[in-house]
Amino acid sequence: MATTGEKTNEDGRNRKEEKRSDRSSGSQKSRVPIAEAMRLAAGQLAELLQCEPGSVSSVKATSEGWTADVEVVEVERIPETTSVMGSYRVQLDGQGNLLGYERTRRYARGQIDQRK
């Protein structure tokens, strides 16, 4: 039975349970929320590359799911501003599974982009 304030559907499941089961059953109609897509992109890339994720600099919805740009510490140096960073474009499906990635840039952590 649902606790006070929770909404239930006809079969007695609350809406949170229903959303979770939709995602786990592979329903193509549902898409993980943007915050979860950010975490999944950084986590899965870090696991594959065995590098510490620095940040997620962009996330965009696509027809397939999500595209994210993840900044990764590739070579740790002292001082930190000289560490080598890599910027990776990561593609996720709607459920947050990694479809592919590519490195788009490599730079020193202390480097500032030059705008023209």
N, C-alpha and C positions, 0 to 999 in steps of 0.2 A: 504494500500500500504506500502511496506517495505521502511524503511529509507535508506539513502545512506550507502552502505557498507554491508547491511544485505542481505543474500541469501534467496531466496524464492523457494518453490517447485511449482509443476504444478497447485495446487489449490489456490495459492496466500498466503498461510501461511508461515511465516518465520520459519527457522529451530528450533529456540528456542521454539516457540509455539508448533511445531510438537513433540519435545522431551517431553515437559510437558504433552501434551495430551496422548502420548503413555504411560507414567508412570501412569497417573491418570486413564486410561482405564484398567489398570491391565495387560498390555502386559507382558508376561513372558520373552520375548526376551530382554527387556531393564533392566538395573540394575542401581540403583542410584550410583552416583560417590562415591569414597572412603571417601572423606571429608564429604559428606552428611551422609554416613553410620556411621561415627564416631559420628557426632552430634546426629543422631537419636538413636544410641545405648545408649549414655550417658543420653540423655533426657528422653527416655522411661523408662530406669531402675530407674533413679532418681524419676520419677513420681510414679512408682510402690512402691519403697522402702521408699519414703518420706525422702530421704537422699541426701545430696549435692554431686554431682559427683566431684571427684578430678581430674581425667585425664583418657584418653584412652591410655592404654599401648601397645595395638596391635590391628590390624585389618587385617583379611585375607579373601580373596574371597573363597567361597565354591560352590559346585554344587547347593545348595539351595539358596544362596545369600551371606551373610557375617557372620563371627564370629568375635567378638571383646572382648577384656579383658578391663573391666572398673573398675577403682579404685574409691571407694566410701567412704566418711567420715561417719562411722556408729555411733561413739560416739565422740562428740566434747569435748576436754579437754584443760586445760591451764596448761603448755605451749602446743602449737600446736603439738610439736614433740611427745607428749604422747596421742594424739587423736587416736582412734581405727579406722583402715581402713579395708575395705573388698575388695577383688579382685573378680570380677564376670565375668564369661564367658557368653556372650550374643549371641544368634543366631537370625539373621534377614533374612527375605526373600529378594528377589531381589529388591523389592520396598521399603525396609527399615522398614517393619512391624515386630515387636517383635514376635518371634516364641517360645522362651524359654530362661531361664537363670539359672545359678547355681553359688553359692559362692564357689570359689576354694581355698581361703586363707583369713585369718584374721590376722592382724599384727598392731603394733604401727607405727604411721606415721614416726617416726625418725629411724625406724629399717632399716638396710642395709642388702640386701641378702648376704649370705655367699657363695662364690664360692669355690669349691674344686678342 
